[in-house]
Amino acid sequence: MIAGIMTGTSVDAIDMAVCEISNKGDRHVVSLRSFVTRPFSDDTRDLIMKALSGRATMEELCDLPFSLAREYAAVVGENTSATPLDAVAIHGQTLWHHPPVSTWQAASGPALAALVSVPVIHDFRSADIALGGQGAPLVPIFDAATLIHPSVHRVALNLGGMANITVLPCGASQSDVWAFDTGPGNVWIDTGIRSTFGKRYDTDGHIGRAGRVISPMFQECTSFPYYAQDPPKSTGRELFSEAEARRLITKYSHPSSPLEDVVTTMTEVTAWSVADHVKRYAPLTREIIVSGGGSQNSYLLVRIGMLVEANGMKVTIAVHEHWDAKEAMAFAYLGWLTLNDQTGNLPRVTGASRAVILGSIAKV
C-alpha cells in the first residue's frame, strides 16, 4: 500500500489517497483503497500564501517544509492505523516553478519519514528539470495507465488552481500521449469570488452563471503570450497569480456593474483557454474526463463544452470517478514507479532529454 499526498496550487487542503498498485500483464492496476482530504491549518495556509506572495522571511521559508511535514504526518497518522503502509509519496507545496531552470515543492521528505516511520518519496520534479524538461506535468503517465480507451479519443482535464490536459489518442502507447497546462483553472475564479462576495469558491457555478462577461477584461485576460506557446509548456502562480487577478478586477470592475460579472468573466477565461487548447492540439477528442475541484462547477463544464463544440467538435464531458482523489492517486503511482526503478516522466510531455526515475527516497 502506498499513500499519495497532494497539495495543489489552490492551497485549500491536503489530499491523501491510499492505493494498492499491481502488475496485470503489461498493465499497471491502481486501486483506490481510501481517500481523505483535510484543510490546512490556518497558520500553515497563511504561511504558504505569504511565501507565494514573496513576503515570507528566510526564517519562515525554512520553517515551512517542516510545518508541512507535520501536517502530512497528522493526516497519515489519523487515517492509516488499520492500513499498514509500505511508503508515502508526496508532491509537496509548489512555491516557485521556473522551468527549465528550477522548481521548488516545499516539504521535508526526511522529516516526514521520521515522523511516520515509513519511507517517503519526494521531490519528483527536479530530475526532469535537470534534463531540460518542464518538470511538469507528471500526472499524464498515470492517465496513460488508467484512461486510454481502445476506440475513443480522450482528453483528461484537471481543473485545479491551474488547468491542464492530457491528450489520450485511442489505443495509444505512452509515447503517443502528451500534456500541458492550458492556463488558469480555479485560481482566478476563486480570486474573483473572494474579491467580490467574500466566499472561497463558486459553489456549482451559481454566481458565474448569473453574470455577463466583461468584454475588455476578457480580452486582456486572454492576451497572455503563454496561451499561444506550443507544448511542452507548464505554468503556475508565477504568471497567473492572485495579485494579477486582483489587478485585472480593480481595472475593469465598475461600481455600477453587477459583482457577478467578475466571476463570470474569470470563468469564461478558464473555459476559453481549455477549449482553445483542445481545438488546437486534440481535435479528434470525443470524451473529456474532468477531475479536480473545478469539476464540481457545472457552469464551467457547460461553458467548456459549448466552446469546444463551437469549434465543430462533438464531445461528451464526464466527471472522473475519483475526481477529488485523482492527483493524490497519481503521486502514489509515481512513488510506486520510483520504488520499482521505473521512469516516471514522459519526455514528449515535459520536454526532458530522456526518461528518468523521479524523486528522492527518504528512508526510516
C-alpha positions in Angstrom: 0.0 0.0 0.0 1.3 3.5 -0.9 -0.2 6.7 0.2 0.0 9.6 -2.2 -0.3 13.1 -0.8 -1.1 16.1 -2.9 -1.4 19.8 -2.1 -2.0 21.8 -5.2 -1.9 25.4 -6.4 -5.4 26.0 -4.9 -3.8 25.8 -1.5 -7.0 24.6 0.1 -6.3 21.2 1.6 -4.2 18.1 2.0 -5.4 15.2 -0.1 -4.3 11.7 0.7 -5.1 8.6 -1.4 -4.1 5.2 -0.2 -3.6 2.9 -3.2 -2.9 -0.7 -4.0 -0.8 -1.0 -7.1 0.0 -4.1 -9.0 1.1 -5.5 -12.4 -1.5 -7.2 -14.6 0.3 -8.5 -17.6 1.8 -5.4 -19.2 -0.6 -3.1 -17.4 -0.4 -1.4 -14.1 -3.6 -1.5 -12.0 -4.1 1.3 -9.5 -6.9 0.6 -6.9 -8.0 3.3 -4.5 -8.5 1.9 -1.0 -9.2 5.1 0.9 -9.2 8.9 0.4 -9.3 11.7 2.8 -9.0 15.5 2.5 -8.1 17.7 5.4 -8.0 21.5 5.3 -4.7 23.2 6.0 -4.4 24.7 9.5 -4.8 28.5 9.3 -1.2 29.1 10.3 0.2 26.8 7.6 -2.1 28.2 4.9 -1.2 31.7 5.9 2.5 30.9 5.7 2.1 29.3 2.3 0.2 32.3 1.0 2.9 34.6 2.4 5.6 32.6 0.7 3.7 32.6 -2.6 3.4 36.4 -2.5 7.1 36.8 -1.8 6.6 38.3 1.7 8.0 35.4 3.7 11.2 35.9 5.7 14.1 33.4 5.4 13.1 32.0 8.8 9.6 31.4 7.6 10.7 29.8 4.4 13.0 27.5 6.4 10.1 26.6 8.8 7.5 25.9 6.1 8.8 22.4 4.8 8.8 21.2 8.4 5.3 22.6 9.1 4.1 20.8 6.0 5.8 17.5 7.1 4.0 17.8 10.5 0.6 18.4 8.9 1.1 15.5 6.4 2.2 13.2 9.3 -1.0 14.1 11.2 -3.1 13.1 8.1 -1.2 9.8 7.8 -1.4 9.0 11.5 -5.1 9.7 11.8 -6.2 7.8 8.7 -4.0 4.7 8.2 -3.9 3.0 11.6 -5.8 0.0 10.1 -3.8 0.0 6.8 -0.1 -0.6 7.1 1.8 1.5 4.6 4.8 0.5 2.5 5.6 4.1 1.6 4.3 7.6 1.3 4.7 9.7 -1.9 4.4 13.4 -1.5 4.2 16.2 -4.1 4.9 19.0 -1.6 3.7 22.5 -2.0 4.8 24.4 -5.1 6.2 27.7 -4.1 8.1 28.5 -7.3 8.2 26.9 -10.7 10.7 28.3 -13.2 11.3 25.7 -15.9 13.7 24.8 -17.3 15.9 26.4 -14.6 14.4 25.4 -11.3 11.4 24.4 -9.3 10.6 24.1 -5.5 8.0 21.9 -3.9 8.3 22.6 -0.2 8.0 19.7 2.2 10.7 17.8 4.1 10.7 14.2 3.0 13.2 13.1 5.6 11.2 14.8 8.4 8.0 13.1 7.3 9.7 9.7 7.1 11.0 10.2 10.6 7.5 11.1 11.8 5.5 8.3 10.1 8.2 5.6 10.2 7.9 4.6 6.6 9.9 5.6 3.5 8.9 8.8 1.8 9.4 9.5 -1.9 9.6 13.3 -2.6 11.0 16.0 -4.9 9.5 14.4 -8.0 10.2 17.3 -10.4 13.9 18.1 -10.1 15.3 15.3 -12.2 13.1 16.2 -15.2 14.1 19.9 -14.8 17.8 18.9 -14.7 17.3 17.2 -18.1 15.9 20.3 -19.7 12.2 19.5 -19.1 9.4 21.5 -17.6 9.2 19.3 -14.6 5.5 19.1 -15.4 3.0 17.8 -15.9 3.7 14.5 -14.3 0.2 13.1 -13.9 0.0 12.0 -17.7 1.8 8.7 -17.0 -1.0 7.9 -14.6 -3.6 9.0 -17.2 -1.9 6.7 -19.7 -2.0 3.8 -17.3 -5.7 4.3 -16.4 -7.7 6.2 -19.0 -6.6 5.2 -22.5 -9.6 3.7 -24.4 -9.2 1.2 -27.3 -11.5 3.1 -29.6 -12.3 6.6 -28.2 -10.0 9.6 -28.3 -10.0 11.2 -24.9 -8.7 14.2 -23.0 -8.1 14.1 -19.3 -8.8 17.6 -17.9 -7.7 18.6 -14.4 -9.2 21.8 -13.1 -7.1 22.6 -10.1 -5.5 26.0 -9.4 -4.1 25.7 -12.9 -5.8 23.8 -15.7 -4.0 21.0 -17.6 -5.0 18.5 -20.2 -3.6 15.1 -21.2 -4.3 14.1 -24.8 -5.0 10.3 -24.9 -5.5 9.0 -28.5 -7.4 5.8 -28.7 -5.2 2.7 -28.3 -2.2 4.9 -27.6 1.1 3.9 -26.1 2.9 6.1 -23.6 4.9 7.7 -26.4 1.7 8.9 -28.1 0.5 10.8 -25.0 1.2 14.4 -24.5 0.0 17.0 -22.0 0.5 20.6 -20.8 -1.0 23.4 -18.7 -3.6 25.4 -20.6 -3.6 28.4 -18.2 -5.6 29.3 -15.0 -8.0 26.8 -13.7 -9.7 27.8 -10.5 -7.2 30.3 -9.2 -8.6 33.4 -11.0 -12.2 32.3 -10.4 -11.6 31.8 -6.7 -9.8 35.2 -6.5 -12.8 36.8 -8.2 -15.3 35.2 -5.8 -13.2 36.2 -2.8 -12.8 39.8 -4.0 -16.5 40.3 -4.7 -18.5 38.0 -2.5 -16.0 37.0 0.3 -16.5 33.3 -0.5 -13.8 30.7 -1.1 -15.2 29.3 -4.3 -18.2 29.5 -6.6 -20.4 26.6 -5.5 -21.6 24.7 -8.6 -21.0 27.9 -10.6 -24.1 29.6 -9.3 -22.6 33.1 -9.3 -20.7 32.7 -12.6 -23.9 31.6 -14.2 -25.7 34.8 -13.1 -23.4 37.4 -14.7 -22.2 38.6 -18.0 -18.7 38.6 -19.5 -16.9 42.0 -19.2 -15.5 42.1 -22.7 -12.4 44.3 -22.3 -11.4 42.3 -19.1 -11.8 39.1 -21.0 -9.7 40.4 -23.9 -6.8 41.3 -21.6 -7.1 38.1 -19.6 -6.8 36.0 -22.8 -3.9 38.1 -24.3 -1.1 36.5 -22.3 1.6 35.1 -24.6 1.6 31.8 -22.7 -1.6 30.7 -24.4 0.0 30.9 -27.9 3.1 28.9 -26.9 3.3 25.4 -28.2 3.9 22.5 -25.8 5.8 21.3 -24.0 4.9 24.1 -21.5 3.8 24.5 -17.9 2.8 27.4 -15.8 1.7 28.4 -12.3 1.0 31.3 -9.9 4.2 33.0 -11.1 2.2 34.1 -14.2 -1.5 33.5 -13.3 -1.3 34.9 -9.8 -3.9 36.2 -7.4 -2.2 39.6 -7.5 -2.6 39.7 -11.3 -6.3 38.7 -11.0 -6.9 41.4 -8.4 -5.2 44.0 -10.7 -7.5 43.0 -13.5 -10.5 43.1 -11.3 -9.7 46.5 -10.0 -9.0 47.8 -13.5 -12.2 46.5 -15.1 -14.9 46.2 -12.4 -17.2 49.2 -12.1 -19.4 50.2 -9.1 -22.5 50.2 -11.3 -21.8 46.7 -12.7 -23.1 43.5 -11.1 -20.5 41.8 -9.0 -21.4 38.5 -10.7 -19.8 39.8 -13.9 -16.3 39.5 -12.4 -16.8 35.8 -11.6 -18.5 35.1 -15.0 -15.6 36.7 -16.8 -12.9 34.7 -14.9 -14.9 31.5 -15.5 -15.1 32.3 -19.2 -11.3 32.8 -19.3 -10.7 29.3 -17.9 -13.3 27.8 -20.3 -11.9 29.5 -23.3 -8.3 28.5 -22.6 -9.2 24.9 -22.1 -11.4 24.8 -25.3 -8.8 26.6 -27.4 -6.1 24.1 -26.5 -8.4 21.1 -27.1 -9.3 22.5 -30.5 -5.6 23.2 -31.4 -4.0 20.1 -30.1 -6.7 17.4 -29.7 -9.2 18.0 -32.5 -10.2 14.3 -32.6 -11.4 14.3 -29.0 -14.7 12.7 -28.2 -14.6 12.4 -24.4 -13.3 14.9 -21.9 -12.9 13.4 -18.4 -12.6 16.0 -15.7 -11.1 15.9 -12.3 -10.1 18.5 -9.6 -12.2 21.0 -7.7 -13.3 22.7 -10.9 -15.1 19.5 -11.9 -17.8 20.4 -9.4 -18.5 23.8 -11.1 -21.2 22.7 -13.6 -21.4 26.1 -15.2 -17.7 26.0 -16.0 -18.1 22.5 -17.6 -21.1 23.7 -19.6 -19.1 26.6 -21.0 -16.1 24.4 -21.8 -18.4 22.0 -23.7 -20.2 24.8 -25.6 -16.9 26.4 -26.6 -15.4 23.1 -27.7 -18.5 22.3 -29.8 -18.5 25.8 -31.3 -15.2 24.7 -32.9 -17.2 22.0 -34.8 -16.3 19.1 -32.4 -18.7 16.8 -30.7 -17.7 15.8 -27.2 -19.0 14.2 -24.1 -17.9 15.7 -20.8 -17.8 13.4 -17.8 -16.6 13.8 -14.3 -13.8 11.3 -13.3 -15.0 8.6 -10.8 -12.3 9.8 -8.4 -12.4 13.5 -9.3 -11.2 14.6 -5.9 -8.6 11.8 -5.4 -7.0 11.5 -8.8 -3.9 13.7 -8.4 -3.1 12.1 -5.0 -3.6 8.7 -6.6 -1.2 9.8 -9.4 1.5 10.6 -6.9 1.0 7.2 -5.2 1.6 5.7 -8.6 4.7 7.8 -9.3 6.1 6.8 -5.9 5.4 3.1 -6.8 7.3 3.6 -10.1 10.3 5.1 -8.3 10.4 2.3 -5.7 10.3 -0.2 -8.6 13.1 1.6 -10.5 10.8 2.7 -13.3 10.9 6.0 -15.0 8.0 8.4 -14.3 8.3 11.3 -16.7 7.2 11.3 -20.4 9.8 13.2 -22.4 7.3 14.2 -25.1 5.2 15.8 -22.4 7.8 17.6 -20.3 10.5 18.2 -23.0 13.2 16.4 -21.0 16.0 14.9 -23.0 15.2 11.4 -21.7 13.0 9.4 -19.4 14.3 9.3 -15.8 13.4 7.8 -12.4 11.8 10.6 -10.4 12.2 11.7 -6.9 14.3 11.0 -3.8 13.6 8.3 -1.2 13.9 9.3 2.4 14.3 6.0 4.4 13.4 5.5 8.0 
